[in-house]
């Protein structure tokens, strides 16, 4: 089985402007005579490759530990797009019944595209940027997707991935009450008979 890592290295990832930068501080160190190594981590919940939970934009939205993992694991499709993702572009990408869609390329995700995802009962939308939408559109797009419990997977690395069908595994950490979680997202190639 070929496993393709589509995650960013967490400590070298750029962060959304204003978000905390990730950090690591040695707590125990074999080099200093401790019995083992142990590190204190600090980061925002939306650092690197990460998932958004509905509580990211909704006061009473589901938090990370309540996310339906079925949405984060299973068959997906990778498509290469550029520019503005219109209603028509998203409809075409999902018309084959795709439930988990990963978008490769520098795109402008639109509210119209998000509404198509809701209408077609999409499970997950993944993008390479650190956020869905651009300044001024992020809030309505997040609200549309998360309000319909569509998982948002951001910060992907897809430049080395061909378009096509894969198995996606992008489970969040089980952290009570959180609005987001870093993930180690991977694709597995579907074996052809």
C-alpha positions in Angstrom: 0.0 0.0 0.0 1.3 3.4 -1.0 0.7 6.1 1.7 1.1 9.7 0.6 1.6 12.3 3.3 -0.3 15.5 2.5 0.5 17.4 5.8 2.6 20.4 6.6 5.4 20.1 9.1 3.8 21.8 12.1 6.7 24.0 13.4 7.6 25.2 9.9 4.1 26.0 8.9 3.0 29.6 8.3 0.1 30.6 10.5 -2.9 32.7 9.8 -2.1 36.4 10.5 -2.6 37.1 14.2 -2.6 33.4 15.2 0.0 32.1 17.7 3.1 30.6 16.3 3.7 27.0 17.3 6.5 26.4 19.9 8.2 23.5 21.7 10.1 23.6 25.0 12.1 20.7 26.4 10.6 19.6 29.8 12.7 16.5 30.3 15.9 15.8 28.4 18.1 12.7 28.2 21.0 14.9 27.2 20.6 16.8 30.6 20.4 13.6 32.6 16.6 12.9 32.7 15.4 9.4 32.1 13.5 10.3 28.9 12.7 13.2 26.6 9.4 15.1 27.1 8.4 18.3 25.3 5.9 21.0 26.1 3.9 22.1 23.0 2.2 25.4 22.4 0.2 26.3 19.3 -3.2 27.5 18.1 -5.8 24.9 17.4 -5.7 25.8 13.7 -1.9 25.4 13.1 -0.4 23.5 10.1 -2.7 21.0 8.5 -5.8 21.1 10.5 -9.6 20.5 10.7 -12.2 23.1 11.7 -15.1 22.0 14.0 -18.5 23.8 13.9 -17.6 25.5 17.2 -15.0 27.5 15.3 -17.8 29.8 14.1 -20.8 28.7 16.1 -21.2 29.3 19.9 -23.0 26.0 20.4 -21.5 24.1 17.5 -20.0 20.6 17.8 -16.5 20.6 19.2 -13.6 18.4 18.0 -14.3 15.3 20.1 -17.9 15.2 18.8 -16.9 15.3 15.1 -18.2 12.4 13.0 -15.0 10.5 12.1 -16.7 9.0 9.1 -16.4 12.4 7.5 -12.6 12.4 7.9 -11.9 8.9 6.7 -12.8 7.2 3.4 -12.9 7.6 -0.3 -12.1 11.1 -1.6 -11.3 12.8 -4.8 -8.4 15.2 -5.5 -9.0 17.8 -8.2 -6.7 20.5 -9.5 -8.4 23.9 -9.8 -7.2 27.5 -10.1 -9.0 30.8 -9.7 -12.5 31.4 -8.5 -14.6 28.3 -7.6 -18.0 29.1 -8.9 -21.3 27.3 -8.5 -20.7 25.5 -11.8 -17.2 24.4 -11.1 -18.2 22.9 -7.7 -21.3 21.2 -9.1 -19.1 19.6 -11.8 -16.5 18.4 -9.2 -19.2 16.8 -7.0 -21.6 15.6 -9.6 -20.3 12.0 -9.4 -21.3 11.7 -5.8 -18.0 12.7 -4.2 -18.4 13.2 -0.5 -14.8 14.2 0.4 -13.1 16.7 -2.0 -9.5 17.9 -1.8 -8.7 20.9 -4.0 -5.2 21.2 -5.3 -4.1 24.7 -6.5 -4.4 28.4 -5.7 -8.2 28.9 -5.5 -10.7 31.4 -4.4 -13.4 29.4 -2.6 -16.7 31.2 -2.9 -19.9 31.2 -0.9 -21.7 29.9 -3.9 -19.4 26.9 -4.0 -20.0 26.3 -0.3 -23.7 26.3 -0.9 -23.3 23.7 -3.6 -21.4 21.5 -1.0 -24.2 21.9 1.5 -26.9 21.1 -1.2 -24.9 18.0 -2.3 -24.4 16.9 1.4 -20.6 16.8 1.1 -18.7 15.4 4.1 -15.4 17.3 3.8 -13.7 20.0 1.8 -10.0 20.3 1.8 -7.8 23.2 0.6 -4.1 23.9 0.5 -4.4 27.4 2.0 -4.6 28.0 5.8 -8.2 29.1 5.4 -11.2 28.6 3.2 -12.2 31.9 1.4 -10.3 35.1 1.2 -10.5 38.2 3.4 -14.2 39.3 3.5 -15.6 35.9 2.5 -14.1 33.6 5.2 -16.9 34.1 7.7 -19.9 33.4 5.5 -18.1 30.5 3.8 -17.1 28.9 7.2 -20.6 29.5 8.5 -22.2 27.8 5.5 -19.9 24.8 5.6 -19.7 24.3 9.4 -23.4 25.1 9.9 -24.1 22.1 7.7 -21.5 20.0 9.5 -19.2 19.8 6.5 -15.7 19.3 7.8 -13.1 21.8 6.6 -9.5 20.5 6.2 -7.0 23.3 5.7 -3.3 23.6 5.1 -2.9 20.6 2.8 0.2 19.9 0.7 -1.0 18.5 -2.6 1.7 19.6 -5.1 3.0 16.0 -5.3 -0.4 14.4 -5.7 -2.1 13.5 -9.0 -5.7 14.1 -9.5 -7.9 11.1 -8.9 -9.5 8.8 -6.3 -7.9 8.0 -3.0 -8.7 6.9 0.5 -8.3 9.8 2.9 -7.3 9.5 6.6 -7.4 12.9 8.5 -8.7 12.3 12.0 -8.5 15.1 14.6 -7.0 14.6 18.0 -9.7 13.8 20.6 -9.6 17.1 22.5 -12.8 18.0 24.4 -14.2 21.5 23.8 -11.8 22.5 21.0 -12.8 24.3 17.8 -10.0 22.9 15.7 -7.2 20.3 15.7 -4.0 19.6 13.8 -4.0 16.4 11.8 -1.5 14.1 10.0 -3.5 13.8 6.8 -2.6 11.0 4.4 -3.9 9.6 1.2 -3.8 5.9 0.2 -4.0 4.9 -3.4 -6.9 2.7 -4.3 -5.7 -0.6 -5.6 -7.0 -1.4 -9.1 -8.0 -5.0 -9.9 
